[in-house]
Amino acid sequence: MPDALSKTVPIWCAVINKAYLVRHGELLEDAERKAWREDAGLFCPPWISGSEWDEMHQKINLWAERLLVSSLFLNFIQ
């Protein structure tokens, strides 16, 4: 499986989910916010090593913050 499917797509999903949570987390009910925190993680195929997953996971918050301050227009659907 190419890296784009096993790493890049999961990273982008996690970054977008985290950015959404940062931007709209206060609008969610407590139970929804907890579910978002639990489900907004980085999910990769099982053959991705633990150290590789850790390295990617550590950067999710940074990338989400950079996405939010970028000039990219983010229109999250509620």
Gaussian input, Z-matrix of N, CA and C with variables (Angstrom, degrees):
# hf/3-21g

backbone

0 1
 N
 C     1     B1
 C     2     B2     1     A1
 N     3     B3     2     A2     1     D1
 C     4     B4     3     A3     2     D2
 C     5     B5     4     A4     3     D3
 N     6     B6     5     A5     4     D4
 C     7     B7     6     A6     5     D5
 C     8     B8     7     A7     6     D6
 N     9     B9     8     A8     7     D7
 C    10    B10     9     A9     8     D8
 C    11    B11    10    A10     9     D9
 N    12    B12    11    A11    10    D10
 C    13    B13    12    A12    11    D11
 C    14    B14    13    A13    12    D12
 N    15    B15    14    A14    13    D13
 C    16    B16    15    A15    14    D14
 C    17    B17    16    A16    15    D15
 N    18    B18    17    A17    16    D16
 C    19    B19    18    A18    17    D17
 C    20    B20    19    A19    18    D18
 N    21    B21    20    A20    19    D19
 C    22    B22    21    A21    20    D20
 C    23    B23    22    A22    21    D21
 N    24    B24    23    A23    22    D22
 C    25    B25    24    A24    23    D23
 C    26    B26    25    A25    24    D24
 N    27    B27    26    A26    25    D25
 C    28    B28    27    A27    26    D26
 C    29    B29    28    A28    27    D27
 N    30    B30    29    A29    28    D28
 C    31    B31    30    A30    29    D29
 C    32    B32    31    A31    30    D30
 N    33    B33    32    A32    31    D31
 C    34    B34    33    A33    32    D32
 C    35    B35    34    A34    33    D33
 N    36    B36    35    A35    34    D34
 C    37    B37    36    A36    35    D35
 C    38    B38    37    A37    36    D36
 N    39    B39    38    A38    37    D37
 C    40    B40    39    A39    38    D38
 C    41    B41    40    A40    39    D39
 N    42    B42    41    A41    40    D40
 C    43    B43    42    A42    41    D41
 C    44    B44    43    A43    42    D42
 N    45    B45    44    A44    43    D43
 C    46    B46    45    A45    44    D44
 C    47    B47    46    A46    45    D45
 N    48    B48    47    A47    46    D46
 C    49    B49    48    A48    47    D47
 C    50    B50    49    A49    48    D48
 N    51    B51    50    A50    49    D49
 C    52    B52    51    A51    50    D50
 C    53    B53    52    A52    51    D51
 N    54    B54    53    A53    52    D52
 C    55    B55    54    A54    53    D53
 C    56    B56    55    A55    54    D54
 N    57    B57    56    A56    55    D55
 C    58    B58    57    A57    56    D56
 C    59    B59    58    A58    57    D57
 N    60    B60    59    A59    58    D58
 C    61    B61    60    A60    59    D59
 C    62    B62    61    A61    60    D60
 N    63    B63    62    A62    61    D61
 C    64    B64    63    A63    62    D62
 C    65    B65    64    A64    63    D63
 N    66    B66    65    A65    64    D64
 C    67    B67    66    A66    65    D65
 C    68    B68    67    A67    66    D66
 N    69    B69    68    A68    67    D67
 C    70    B70    69    A69    68    D68
 C    71    B71    70    A70    69    D69
 N    72    B72    71    A71    70    D70
 C    73    B73    72    A72    71    D71
 C    74    B74    73    A73    72    D72
 N    75    B75    74    A74    73    D73
 C    76    B76    75    A75    74    D74
 C    77    B77    76    A76    75    D75
 N    78    B78    77    A77    76    D76
 C    79    B79    78    A78    77    D77
 C    80    B80    79    A79    78    D78
 N    81    B81    80    A80    79    D79
 C    82    B82    81    A81    80    D80
 C    83    B83    82    A82    81    D81
 N    84    B84    83    A83    82    D82
 C    85    B85    84    A84    83    D83
 C    86    B86    85    A85    84    D84
 N    87    B87    86    A86    85    D85
 C    88    B88    87    A87    86    D86
 C    89    B89    88    A88    87    D87
 N    90    B90    89    A89    88    D88
 C    91    B91    90    A90    89    D89
 C    92    B92    91    A91    90    D90
 N    93    B93    92    A92    91    D91
 C    94    B94    93    A93    92    D92
 C    95    B95    94    A94    93    D93
 N    96    B96    95    A95    94    D94
 C    97    B97    96    A96    95    D95
 C    98    B98    97    A97    96    D96
 N    99    B99    98    A98    97    D97
 C   100   B100    99    A99    98    D98
 C   101   B101   100   A100    99    D99
 N   102   B102   101   A101   100   D100
 C   103   B103   102   A102   101   D101
 C   104   B104   103   A103   102   D102
 N   105   B105   104   A104   103   D103
 C   106   B106   105   A105   104   D104
 C   107   B107   106   A106   105   D105
 N   108   B108   107   A107   106   D106
 C   109   B109   108   A108   107   D107
 C   110   B110   109   A109   108   D108
 N   111   B111   110   A110   109   D109
 C   112   B112   111   A111   110   D110
 C   113   B113   112   A112   111   D111
 N   114   B114   113   A113   112   D112
 C   115   B115   114   A114   113   D113
 C   116   B116   115   A115   114   D114
 N   117   B117   116   A116   115   D115
 C   118   B118   117   A117   116   D116
 C   119   B119   118   A118   117   D117
 N   120   B120   119   A119   118   D118
 C   121   B121   120   A120   119   D119
 C   122   B122   121   A121   120   D120
 N   123   B123   122   A122   121   D121
 C   124   B124   123   A123   122   D122
 C   125   B125   124   A124   123   D123
 N   126   B126   125   A125   124   D124
 C   127   B127   126   A126   125   D125
 C   128   B128   127   A127   126   D126
 N   129   B129   128   A128   127   D127
 C   130   B130   129   A129   128   D128
 C   131   B131   130   A130   129   D129
 N   132   B132   131   A131   130   D130
 C   133   B133   132   A132   131   D131
 C   134   B134   133   A133   132   D132
 N   135   B135   134   A134   133   D133
 C   136   B136   135   A135   134   D134
 C   137   B137   136   A136   135   D135
 N   138   B138   137   A137   136   D136
 C   139   B139   138   A138   137   D137
 C   140   B140   139   A139   138   D138
 N   141   B141   140   A140   139   D139
 C   142   B142   141   A141   140   D140
 C   143   B143   142   A142   141   D141
 N   144   B144   143   A143   142   D142
 C   145   B145   144   A144   143   D143
 C   146   B146   145   A145   144   D144
 N   147   B147   146   A146   145   D145
 C   148   B148   147   A147   146   D146
 C   149   B149   148   A148   147   D147
 N   150   B150   149   A149   148   D148
 C   151   B151   150   A150   149   D149
 C   152   B152   151   A151   150   D150
 N   153   B153   152   A152   151   D151
 C   154   B154   153   A153   152   D152
 C   155   B155   154   A154   153   D153
 N   156   B156   155   A155   154   D154
 C   157   B157   156   A156   155   D155
 C   158   B158   157   A157   156   D156
 N   159   B159   158   A158   157   D157
 C   160   B160   159   A159   158   D158
 C   161   B161   160   A160   159   D159
 N   162   B162   161   A161   160   D160
 C   163   B163   162   A162   161   D161
 C   164   B164   163   A163   162   D162
 N   165   B165   164   A164   163   D163
 C   166   B166   165   A165   164   D164
 C   167   B167   166   A166   165   D165
 N   168   B168   167   A167   166   D166
 C   169   B169   168   A168   167   D167
 C   170   B170   169   A169   168   D168
 N   171   B171   170   A170   169   D169
 C   172   B172   171   A171   170   D170
 C   173   B173   172   A172   171   D171
 N   174   B174   173   A173   172   D172
 C   175   B175   174   A174   173   D173
 C   176   B176   175   A175   174   D174
 N   177   B177   176   A176   175   D175
 C   178   B178   177   A177   176   D176
 C   179   B179   178   A178   177   D177
 N   180   B180   179   A179   178   D178
 C   181   B181   180   A180   179   D179
 C   182   B182   181   A181   180   D180
 N   183   B183   182   A182   181   D181
 C   184   B184   183   A183   182   D182
 C   185   B185   184   A184   183   D183
 N   186   B186   185   A185   184   D184
 C   187   B187   186   A186   185   D185
 C   188   B188   187   A187   186   D186
 N   189   B189   188   A188   187   D187
 C   190   B190   189   A189   188   D188
 C   191   B191   190   A190   189   D189
 N   192   B192   191   A191   190   D190
 C   193   B193   192   A192   191   D191
 C   194   B194   193   A193   192   D192
 N   195   B195   194   A194   193   D193
 C   196   B196   195   A195   194   D194
 C   197   B197   196   A196   195   D195
 N   198   B198   197   A197   196   D196
 C   199   B199   198   A198   197   D197
 C   200   B200   199   A199   198   D198
 N   201   B201   200   A200   199   D199
 C   202   B202   201   A201   200   D200
 C   203   B203   202   A202   201   D201
 N   204   B204   203   A203   202   D202
 C   205   B205   204   A204   203   D203
 C   206   B206   205   A205   204   D204
 N   207   B207   206   A206   205   D205
 C   208   B208   207   A207   206   D206
 C   209   B209   208   A208   207   D207
 N   210   B210   209   A209   208   D208
 C   211   B211   210   A210   209   D209
 C   212   B212   211   A211   210   D210
 N   213   B213   212   A212   211   D211
 C   214   B214   213   A213   212   D212
 C   215   B215   214   A214   213   D213
 N   216   B216   215   A215   214   D214
 C   217   B217   216   A216   215   D215
 C   218   B218   217   A217   216   D216
 N   219   B219   218   A218   217   D217
 C   220   B220   219   A219   218   D218
 C   221   B221   220   A220   219   D219
 N   222   B222   221   A221   220   D220
 C   223   B223   222   A222   221   D221
 C   224   B224   223   A223   222   D222
 N   225   B225   224   A224   223   D223
 C   226   B226   225   A225   224   D224
 C   227   B227   226   A226   225   D225
 N   228   B228   227   A227   226   D226
 C   229   B229   228   A228   227   D227
 C   230   B230   229   A229   228   D228
 N   231   B231   230   A230   229   D229
 C   232   B232   231   A231   230   D230
 C   233   B233   232   A232   231   D231

   B1=1.4429
   B2=1.5306
   B3=1.3213
   B4=1.4653
   B5=1.5286
   B6=1.3352
   B7=1.4604
   B8=1.5198
   B9=1.3230
   B10=1.4643
   B11=1.5268
   B12=1.3116
   B13=1.4642
   B14=1.5228
   B15=1.3119
   B16=1.4592
   B17=1.5261
   B18=1.3472
   B19=1.4625
   B20=1.5291
   B21=1.3240
   B22=1.4596
   B23=1.5249
   B24=1.3142
   B25=1.4703
   B26=1.5321
   B27=1.3344
   B28=1.4680
   B29=1.5328
   B30=1.3260
   B31=1.4677
   B32=1.5240
   B33=1.3408
   B34=1.4688
   B35=1.5247
   B36=1.3045
   B37=1.4702
   B38=1.5161
   B39=1.3181
   B40=1.4596
   B41=1.5283
   B42=1.3301
   B43=1.4675
   B44=1.5224
   B45=1.3165
   B46=1.4656
   B47=1.5281
   B48=1.3229
   B49=1.4671
   B50=1.5282
   B51=1.3227
   B52=1.4630
   B53=1.5232
   B54=1.3242
   B55=1.4638
   B56=1.5266
   B57=1.3108
   B58=1.4580
   B59=1.5217
   B60=1.3094
   B61=1.4643
   B62=1.5223
   B63=1.3237
   B64=1.4628
   B65=1.5257
   B66=1.3223
   B67=1.4634
   B68=1.5202
   B69=1.3341
   B70=1.4640
   B71=1.5230
   B72=1.3070
   B73=1.4578
   B74=1.5120
   B75=1.3445
   B76=1.4644
   B77=1.5181
   B78=1.3306
   B79=1.4552
   B80=1.5242
   B81=1.3176
   B82=1.4553
   B83=1.5237
   B84=1.3013
   B85=1.4655
   B86=1.5259
   B87=1.3136
   B88=1.4628
   B89=1.5263
   B90=1.3290
   B91=1.4691
   B92=1.5224
   B93=1.3381
   B94=1.4674
   B95=1.5204
   B96=1.3339
   B97=1.4641
   B98=1.5197
   B99=1.3315
   B100=1.4697
   B101=1.5271
   B102=1.3287
   B103=1.4674
   B104=1.5199
   B105=1.3337
   B106=1.4683
   B107=1.5192
   B108=1.3377
   B109=1.4633
   B110=1.5163
   B111=1.3232
   B112=1.4599
   B113=1.5261
   B114=1.3296
   B115=1.4590
   B116=1.5176
   B117=1.3252
   B118=1.4563
   B119=1.5227
   B120=1.3133
   B121=1.4546
   B122=1.5151
   B123=1.2954
   B124=1.4568
   B125=1.5253
   B126=1.3186
   B127=1.4579
   B128=1.5210
   B129=1.3231
   B130=1.4637
   B131=1.5231
   B132=1.3352
   B133=1.4594
   B134=1.5331
   B135=1.3113
   B136=1.4706
   B137=1.5295
   B138=1.3149
   B139=1.4637
   B140=1.5315
   B141=1.3212
   B142=1.4644
   B143=1.5260
   B144=1.3268
   B145=1.4647
   B146=1.5224
   B147=1.3123
   B148=1.4557
   B149=1.5239
   B150=1.3273
   B151=1.4663
   B152=1.5303
   B153=1.3209
   B154=1.4652
   B155=1.5308
   B156=1.3439
   B157=1.4555
   B158=1.5223
   B159=1.3383
   B160=1.4635
   B161=1.5270
   B162=1.3264
   B163=1.4623
   B164=1.5360
   B165=1.3352
   B166=1.4652
   B167=1.5288
   B168=1.3186
   B169=1.4662
   B170=1.5265
   B171=1.3270
   B172=1.4595
   B173=1.5222
   B174=1.3329
   B175=1.4607
   B176=1.5265
   B177=1.3164
   B178=1.4695
   B179=1.5300
   B180=1.3278
   B181=1.4682
   B182=1.5235
   B183=1.3127
   B184=1.4646
   B185=1.5256
   B186=1.3267
   B187=1.4644
   B188=1.5271
   B189=1.3192
   B190=1.4662
   B191=1.5267
   B192=1.3191
   B193=1.4686
   B194=1.5250
   B195=1.3272
   B196=1.4649
   B197=1.5260
   B198=1.3092
   B199=1.4592
   B200=1.5258
   B201=1.3205
   B202=1.4585
   B203=1.5245
   B204=1.3239
   B205=1.4680
   B206=1.5229
   B207=1.3211
   B208=1.4645
   B209=1.5228
   B210=1.3058
   B211=1.4634
   B212=1.5273
   B213=1.3252
   B214=1.4503
   B215=1.5246
   B216=1.3253
   B217=1.4560
   B218=1.5206
   B219=1.3158
   B220=1.4559
   B221=1.5149
   B222=1.2849
   B223=1.4574
   B224=1.5199
   B225=1.3303
   B226=1.4517
   B227=1.5230
   B228=1.2955
   B229=1.4632
   B230=1.5143
   B231=1.3098
   B232=1.4707
   B233=1.5027
   A1=107.76
   A2=117.66
   A3=119.80
   A4=111.88
   A5=115.19
   A6=120.80
   A7=112.29
   A8=117.28
   A9=120.57
   A10=110.95
   A11=116.95
   A12=120.21
   A13=112.95
   A14=116.97
   A15=119.17
   A16=113.49
   A17=117.66
   A18=120.23
   A19=112.74
   A20=117.63
   A21=120.64
   A22=112.45
   A23=117.72
   A24=120.48
   A25=110.58
   A26=119.79
   A27=118.68
   A28=113.11
   A29=117.44
   A30=120.29
   A31=109.73
   A32=117.04
   A33=119.84
   A34=111.24
   A35=117.85
   A36=120.31
   A37=110.74
   A38=117.35
   A39=121.44
   A40=111.17
   A41=117.32
   A42=121.42
   A43=110.43
   A44=117.44
   A45=120.73
   A46=110.50
   A47=117.42
   A48=120.46
   A49=111.10
   A50=117.21
   A51=121.24
   A52=110.50
   A53=117.78
   A54=121.42
   A55=110.09
   A56=117.57
   A57=121.62
   A58=110.33
   A59=116.74
   A60=121.26
   A61=110.90
   A62=116.92
   A63=120.71
   A64=110.29
   A65=116.93
   A66=120.84
   A67=113.09
   A68=118.46
   A69=121.46
   A70=114.07
   A71=118.04
   A72=120.72
   A73=114.19
   A74=116.32
   A75=119.22
   A76=112.35
   A77=118.00
   A78=121.45
   A79=112.76
   A80=116.08
   A81=120.67
   A82=110.86
   A83=116.02
   A84=120.76
   A85=108.39
   A86=117.64
   A87=121.23
   A88=112.38
   A89=117.26
   A90=120.67
   A91=110.89
   A92=116.24
   A93=120.05
   A94=110.50
   A95=116.53
   A96=120.78
   A97=110.26
   A98=116.92
   A99=121.41
   A100=109.94
   A101=117.05
   A102=120.67
   A103=110.72
   A104=117.55
   A105=120.99
   A106=110.22
   A107=116.60
   A108=118.94
   A109=110.73
   A110=116.48
   A111=120.34
   A112=111.46
   A113=117.31
   A114=120.49
   A115=114.22
   A116=118.40
   A117=121.08
   A118=111.90
   A119=117.02
   A120=121.09
   A121=113.45
   A122=114.81
   A123=122.72
   A124=108.86
   A125=116.22
   A126=121.75
   A127=109.14
   A128=116.31
   A129=122.73
   A130=109.59
   A131=116.55
   A132=119.24
   A133=110.90
   A134=117.08
   A135=120.66
   A136=114.74
   A137=118.86
   A138=119.41
   A139=112.79
   A140=118.02
   A141=120.52
   A142=107.05
   A143=115.95
   A144=120.00
   A145=110.92
   A146=115.15
   A147=120.69
   A148=112.34
   A149=116.71
   A150=119.57
   A151=110.84
   A152=116.73
   A153=120.44
   A154=110.16
   A155=116.60
   A156=121.22
   A157=110.41
   A158=117.36
   A159=121.52
   A160=111.42
   A161=116.12
   A162=120.93
   A163=111.15
   A164=116.66
   A165=120.55
   A166=110.16
   A167=116.79
   A168=122.20
   A169=112.08
   A170=117.65
   A171=121.97
   A172=112.35
   A173=117.70
   A174=121.47
   A175=113.72
   A176=118.34
   A177=121.91
   A178=111.23
   A179=118.23
   A180=120.77
   A181=111.55
   A182=117.27
   A183=121.60
   A184=110.49
   A185=116.50
   A186=119.98
   A187=111.21
   A188=118.13
   A189=121.26
   A190=110.05
   A191=117.49
   A192=120.65
   A193=110.97
   A194=116.90
   A195=120.18
   A196=111.23
   A197=116.48
   A198=120.46
   A199=110.36
   A200=116.91
   A201=121.14
   A202=113.05
   A203=118.61
   A204=120.96
   A205=112.61
   A206=116.85
   A207=120.09
   A208=110.07
   A209=116.06
   A210=120.71
   A211=111.74
   A212=117.50
   A213=121.58
   A214=109.99
   A215=116.73
   A216=121.34
   A217=108.34
   A218=116.31
   A219=122.01
   A220=109.05
   A221=116.73
   A222=121.78
   A223=108.29
   A224=114.98
   A225=119.73
   A226=109.26
   A227=116.55
   A228=122.36
   A229=108.31
   A230=116.97
   A231=121.84
   A232=110.16
   D1=134.00
   D2=-179.07
   D3=-68.22
   D4=154.55
   D5=179.24
   D6=-56.61
   D7=-32.10
   D8=-179.08
   D9=-58.98
   D10=-37.17
   D11=-179.04
   D12=-87.65
   D13=-31.50
   D14=-175.92
   D15=-91.20
   D16=-19.53
   D17=-177.85
   D18=-129.34
   D19=-52.94
   D20=-172.60
   D21=-64.37
   D22=-47.64
   D23=179.82
   D24=-63.40
   D25=-46.66
   D26=176.97
   D27=-60.95
   D28=-36.17
   D29=178.16
   D30=-63.86
   D31=-48.51
   D32=-179.52
   D33=-61.66
   D34=-40.10
   D35=177.73
   D36=-60.89
   D37=-44.93
   D38=-179.95
   D39=-65.82
   D40=-40.37
   D41=-179.88
   D42=-65.75
   D43=-45.48
   D44=-179.91
   D45=-65.53
   D46=-42.03
   D47=177.23
   D48=-61.59
   D49=-43.22
   D50=179.45
   D51=-65.82
   D52=-42.23
   D53=178.55
   D54=-61.63
   D55=-41.26
   D56=177.31
   D57=-61.10
   D58=-45.19
   D59=-179.27
   D60=-62.73
   D61=-41.24
   D62=178.46
   D63=-65.08
   D64=-44.08
   D65=-176.08
   D66=-74.49
   D67=-38.27
   D68=-171.78
   D69=-122.85
   D70=11.34
   D71=-176.87
   D72=-59.03
   D73=-34.52
   D74=-178.95
   D75=-69.34
   D76=-17.75
   D77=178.98
   D78=-82.18
   D79=-14.16
   D80=-177.37
   D81=-87.13
   D82=148.04
   D83=172.67
   D84=-66.99
   D85=161.46
   D86=-177.11
   D87=-56.24
   D88=-43.79
   D89=-179.23
   D90=-65.86
   D91=-39.47
   D92=178.42
   D93=-66.81
   D94=-42.31
   D95=-179.84
   D96=-61.50
   D97=-42.04
   D98=178.61
   D99=-63.24
   D100=-43.60
   D101=178.67
   D102=-63.08
   D103=-41.05
   D104=178.45
   D105=-62.27
   D106=-43.82
   D107=-179.68
   D108=-61.41
   D109=-39.37
   D110=-178.19
   D111=-74.67
   D112=-36.01
   D113=-174.78
   D114=-93.92
   D115=-9.63
   D116=-176.01
   D117=-88.08
   D118=18.59
   D119=-177.10
   D120=-80.08
   D121=-174.34
   D122=179.90
   D123=-95.19
   D124=117.15
   D125=179.55
   D126=-114.98
   D127=115.49
   D128=-178.94
   D129=-120.26
   D130=161.70
   D131=176.10
   D132=-60.28
   D133=155.42
   D134=-174.88
   D135=-64.01
   D136=-18.40
   D137=-179.07
   D138=-82.56
   D139=-3.79
   D140=174.10
   D141=-75.68
   D142=127.68
   D143=-175.60
   D144=-67.33
   D145=156.08
   D146=179.56
   D147=-60.43
   D148=-40.45
   D149=-179.44
   D150=-68.35
   D151=-36.82
   D152=177.98
   D153=-67.37
   D154=-41.62
   D155=176.99
   D156=-61.95
   D157=-45.05
   D158=178.94
   D159=-58.38
   D160=-43.85
   D161=-179.38
   D162=-61.63
   D163=-42.75
   D164=178.74
   D165=-69.27
   D166=-45.33
   D167=-176.19
   D168=-61.11
   D169=-37.22
   D170=-179.08
   D171=-63.74
   D172=-21.57
   D173=-176.29
   D174=-97.42
   D175=-6.39
   D176=-175.41
   D177=-58.56
   D178=-48.17
   D179=-178.86
   D180=-61.34
   D181=-44.15
   D182=178.93
   D183=-60.55
   D184=-47.38
   D185=-178.78
   D186=-65.94
   D187=-36.30
   D188=177.93
   D189=-65.01
   D190=-43.64
   D191=177.70
   D192=-63.04
   D193=-41.75
   D194=178.54
   D195=-65.00
   D196=-37.27
   D197=177.01
   D198=-62.92
   D199=-43.22
   D200=-177.97
   D201=-67.21
   D202=-31.30
   D203=-179.88
   D204=-94.56
   D205=-0.22
   D206=179.19
   D207=-73.55
   D208=173.23
   D209=178.48
   D210=-83.17
   D211=1.00
   D212=178.80
   D213=-70.32
   D214=128.40
   D215=178.75
   D216=-77.88
   D217=119.47
   D218=179.81
   D219=-108.94
   D220=111.97
   D221=178.65
   D222=-111.07
   D223=83.87
   D224=-179.34
   D225=-71.70
   D226=130.92
   D227=179.26
   D228=-82.51
   D229=131.13
   D230=179.05
   D231=-88.73

